[in-house]
Amino acid sequence: IMSALRWRCGGGFALPRCGGLAGDAAWAAPEVTTPSIMCSPRENRINEAFRAKSTAFKFSQRDIVCTLSFYLMSSSTMSIANKMAANAMDAPLLLVAVQSAFVLLMLLPAYKTVKLGSYEDSIRWMPISALFLAMLVTSILSYRHCSLGTLVVFHMGSPIIAVIAEFLLSKTFRGSLHTVASLVLIFVGVLFYAFFQSGIRGELFGILAALANMLIGTSEHVFQRLIMVETPNFGMSDTGILFSNSIVACIGALLLSVVFREERIMRQSADPITTTGYLFILLSCLCAPAIAYLAIRAQRRISATSFLVVTNLDKIIVVAFGIVFLHERYPPLACFG
């Protein structure tokens, strides 16, 4: 098929190189070609799908491994910092706004790399930025009202939802034995935890926030991947996406904070923020730009399902922190899960 398209439509494809990381190997970078009038609409659609797949897998293994390693470190640190910062500050929405403002501040030295693409690209991305805001808000609320172990149960289900969505919606998604084995292992581990843990601790509000965060976050990652990788000539750079997400999150969280009168709640709080609390708030602000950029960078390189599987690896570190420093108790078999 590729040879026929190359002859009839002007080519632009290079054969994939062998090897790779769980199906996410590097492909030879394709030349950009426009649909040919000699091709039928069906052939042009095939041409476009192959070009999207080639673009999706053009990164080297070293690039992918380094990106995921730094993302994993940032994600685990951010999870711990968010938990402690949410406990220290009685204004979770204001905390999200401060973190987003810090991301915008860190973008100032790199303003030349911020490319927002065409007007259509910006409009197309706006719903993703809204989902990003909703994901941040529900995440910080769940951290405030649930134990770290409870959050693990909900977050572990997100790759299973993502693989179904990508199978139905994505042109470039390729399942593999490694993907299936990872999802089965996650599912068995969650069953072990849920069965042997004496009780899932958390207020009903926090559990609902965690469930909403899982659904919203999975949707955001899947649709973000579809737009970044499979939309022809999508012109937003990684820093442009980061700017769009952060400006929407900052303004949206500030407005919600005013609506729910968080400033008055903080003034009336009997427990002032301690020095340790301020340090964790600062740590969460420092992690916010790193995890926001690395998440976008990672999703250009791997599928949303693989991304969520990698994200769940940091839960081992998070649960260990909860056991050692927050004195959360887990039976041995629940820890094994």
C-alpha positions in Angstrom: 0.0 0.0 0.0 2.8 2.4 0.9 4.6 1.7 -2.4 1.4 2.4 -4.4 0.7 5.6 -2.5 4.3 6.7 -3.0 3.9 6.2 -6.8 0.4 7.7 -7.2 0.4 10.5 -4.5 4.0 11.7 -4.5 5.2 9.6 -1.7 6.5 11.1 1.6 6.7 7.9 3.5 9.7 6.1 4.9 9.6 2.5 6.1 9.6 2.0 9.9 12.9 1.0 11.5 12.8 -2.2 13.6 13.0 -2.4 17.4 11.4 -0.1 19.9 10.1 0.5 23.4 6.8 -1.4 23.8 5.5 -0.4 20.4 6.6 3.3 20.7 9.7 3.0 18.6 11.2 5.7 16.4 10.0 6.0 12.9 11.8 7.7 10.1 10.6 11.3 9.9 8.2 11.7 6.9 8.2 14.5 4.4 5.2 16.7 4.6 3.0 16.3 1.5 -0.4 17.7 0.6 -3.2 15.5 -0.6 -2.9 14.8 -4.3 -5.7 15.4 -6.8 -4.7 12.1 -8.4 -5.7 10.2 -5.3 -9.2 9.2 -4.3 -10.5 10.5 -1.0 -10.0 7.1 0.5 -6.3 7.0 -0.6 -5.8 10.5 0.8 -7.3 9.4 4.2 -4.8 6.4 4.2 -2.0 8.8 3.3 -2.9 11.1 6.2 -3.2 8.2 8.7 0.3 6.8 7.7 1.7 10.3 8.0 0.2 10.8 11.5 1.6 7.4 12.6 5.0 8.3 11.3 5.0 11.6 13.0 3.8 10.0 16.3 6.8 7.5 16.4 9.7 9.6 15.1 11.4 10.0 18.5 14.4 8.0 19.7 14.3 5.6 22.5 16.7 7.7 24.5 14.4 10.7 24.2 11.4 8.7 25.3 13.2 7.1 28.3 14.7 10.4 29.5 11.4 12.2 29.2 9.5 9.5 31.1 12.1 9.3 33.8 12.1 13.0 34.5 8.3 13.0 34.4 8.1 10.1 36.9 10.3 12.0 39.3 8.3 15.2 38.9 5.0 13.4 39.2 5.9 11.5 42.4 7.3 14.7 44.0 4.2 16.7 43.0 1.8 14.1 44.4 3.5 14.3 47.8 3.8 18.1 47.7 0.1 18.5 46.7 -1.0 16.3 49.5 0.9 18.2 52.1 0.1 21.6 50.6 -3.6 20.9 50.4 -3.6 19.9 54.1 -1.7 23.0 55.1 -3.8 25.5 53.1 -7.6 25.9 53.5 -7.9 27.3 50.0 -7.3 24.5 47.4 -8.6 26.6 44.5 -6.3 29.4 45.4 -3.5 26.9 45.5 -4.2 25.8 42.0 -4.2 29.5 40.8 -0.9 30.1 42.5 0.7 27.0 40.9 -0.6 28.0 37.5 0.7 31.6 37.9 4.1 30.2 38.8 4.0 28.1 35.5 3.3 31.3 33.6 6.2 33.1 35.4 8.6 30.3 34.5 7.5 30.6 30.8 8.7 34.2 30.6 12.4 33.4 29.7 11.1 31.0 27.0 8.6 33.4 25.5 10.1 33.1 22.0 9.2 29.4 21.9 5.6 29.9 22.7 3.7 29.3 19.5 -0.1 29.2 19.6 -0.6 28.1 16.0 -3.5 29.4 14.0 -6.8 30.8 15.3 -8.4 27.4 14.6 -5.7 25.6 16.6 -6.3 27.9 19.6 -10.1 27.4 19.4 -9.7 23.6 19.0 -7.5 23.5 22.1 -9.7 25.5 24.4 -11.9 22.5 25.5 -8.7 20.7 26.4 -7.6 23.6 28.6 -11.0 23.6 30.3 -10.6 19.9 31.0 -7.1 20.6 32.4 -8.6 23.2 34.8 -11.2 20.7 35.9 -8.6 18.0 36.4 -6.4 20.2 38.6 -9.4 21.3 40.7 -10.7 17.8 41.3 -7.2 16.6 41.9 -6.4 19.1 44.7 -9.8 18.5 46.3 -9.3 14.7 46.3 -5.8 15.2 47.9 -7.4 17.2 50.6 -10.2 14.9 51.5 -8.8 11.4 50.8 -5.9 9.3 52.0 -3.1 8.6 49.5 -4.0 4.9 49.4 -7.6 5.7 48.4 -6.4 7.9 45.6 -4.2 5.0 44.3 -7.4 2.8 43.8 -9.1 5.4 41.7 -6.0 6.5 39.7 -5.1 2.9 38.8 -8.4 2.5 36.9 -7.5 5.3 34.4 -5.3 3.3 32.0 -8.1 0.7 31.5 -10.5 3.5 30.5 -7.9 5.1 28.3 -7.1 2.0 26.3 -10.8 1.5 25.5 -11.1 5.2 24.4 -7.9 5.1 22.3 -8.9 1.8 20.6 -12.1 3.4 19.5 -10.9 6.9 18.6 -7.2 6.8 17.7 -5.7 6.1 14.3 -2.2 5.6 15.6 -2.8 3.5 18.7 -1.3 0.1 18.6 -1.9 -2.4 21.4 0.7 -4.9 22.3 1.3 -7.8 24.7 3.2 -5.4 27.0 0.2 -3.1 27.1 -2.2 -5.9 28.0 0.2 -7.3 30.6 0.6 -3.9 32.2 -3.2 -3.4 32.4 -3.8 -6.9 33.8 -1.1 -6.3 36.5 -2.6 -3.0 37.5 -6.1 -4.6 37.7 -4.8 -7.5 39.9 -2.9 -5.0 42.2 -6.0 -2.9 42.7 -8.0 -6.0 43.6 -5.4 -7.0 46.1 -5.5 -3.5 47.7 -9.2 -3.1 47.7 -9.8 -6.6 49.1 -7.2 -6.7 51.9 -7.3 -3.0 52.9 -9.4 -2.7 56.1 -11.3 0.3 54.7 -11.0 3.0 52.1 -10.6 6.2 54.1 -12.0 9.5 52.9 -15.0 11.7 53.0 -17.7 11.1 50.5 -16.9 14.5 48.9 -13.3 13.5 48.5 -14.1 10.1 47.0 -16.5 11.8 44.5 -13.7 14.3 43.6 -11.3 11.4 43.1 -13.7 9.6 40.8 -14.4 12.8 38.8 -10.6 13.4 38.6 -10.1 9.9 37.1 -12.7 10.4 34.4 -11.8 14.0 33.6 -8.0 13.3 33.6 -8.4 10.3 31.4 -10.5 12.2 28.9 -8.1 15.1 28.9 -5.1 12.9 28.2 -6.8 10.9 25.4 -8.2 14.0 23.6 -4.9 15.9 24.1 -3.0 13.0 22.5 -5.5 12.9 19.6 -5.2 16.6 18.8 -1.4 16.9 19.2 -0.5 13.8 17.2 -3.3 13.1 14.8 -4.5 16.6 13.8 -2.9 17.5 10.4 -0.6 20.7 10.6 -1.4 21.3 14.3 0.8 24.4 15.0 0.9 24.8 18.8 4.3 24.2 20.4 4.7 22.4 23.7 5.3 25.7 25.5 2.3 27.2 23.6 0.1 24.4 24.9 1.6 24.9 28.4 0.7 28.7 28.2 -2.8 28.0 27.0 -3.5 25.5 29.8 -1.9 27.6 32.5 -3.7 30.9 31.6 -7.1 29.1 31.6 -6.3 27.3 34.9 -5.0 30.5 36.6 -8.0 32.6 35.7 -10.6 29.8 36.2 -9.2 28.8 39.6 -9.1 32.5 40.8 -12.7 33.0 39.7 -13.8 29.8 41.5 -11.9 30.9 44.6 -13.7 34.2 44.7 -17.1 32.5 44.1 -16.5 30.1 47.1 -15.0 32.9 49.2 -11.8 31.0 50.1 -10.1 34.2 51.2 -12.6 34.6 54.0 -12.2 30.9 54.9 -8.5 31.4 55.3 -8.9 34.5 57.5 -11.3 32.6 59.7 -9.2 29.5 59.9 -8.0 28.6 63.4 -4.9 26.8 62.1 -2.4 29.2 60.4 -0.1 27.9 57.7 3.1 26.6 59.3 6.6 27.0 58.0 6.6 23.4 56.8 3.3 24.1 55.1 4.8 27.1 53.2 7.7 24.9 52.2 5.4 22.3 50.7 3.4 24.9 48.9 6.7 26.3 47.4 7.7 22.8 46.4 4.4 22.2 44.7 4.8 25.5 42.8 8.4 24.4 41.7 7.1 21.0 40.5 4.1 22.5 38.6 6.1 23.8 35.6 8.2 20.6 35.4 5.3 18.2 35.5 3.1 20.3 33.2 5.8 20.6 30.5 7.0 17.0 30.8 3.4 15.6 30.6 2.9 17.5 27.3 6.3 16.3 26.0 5.6 12.7 27.0 2.2 12.6 25.3 3.8 13.5 22.0 5.9 10.5 22.3 3.7 7.7 23.7 0.0 6.8 23.7 -2.3 8.1 26.4 -2.7 4.6 27.8 1.1 4.1 28.1 1.4 7.6 29.7 -1.2 6.7 32.4 0.5 3.4 33.1 3.8 5.3 33.6 2.0 7.9 35.8 0.7 5.1 38.0 4.3 3.9 38.7 4.8 6.9 41.0 2.1 5.6 43.3 4.6 3.2 44.8 6.6 6.2 46.0 3.5 8.0 47.1 2.1 5.1 49.2 5.5 4.6 50.8 5.5 8.2 51.8 2.0 7.9 53.3 3.1 4.9 55.3 6.4 6.4 56.7 5.5 10.0 57.2 1.7 10.2 57.4 1.3 7.0 59.4 -1.2 5.4 57.1 -1.6 1.7 57.8 -1.8 -1.0 55.1 -1.9 -4.8 55.6 1.0 -6.6 53.9 -1.2 -8.0 51.1 -2.7 -4.6 50.4 0.9 -3.2 50.2 1.8 -6.0 47.8 -1.2 -5.1 45.6 
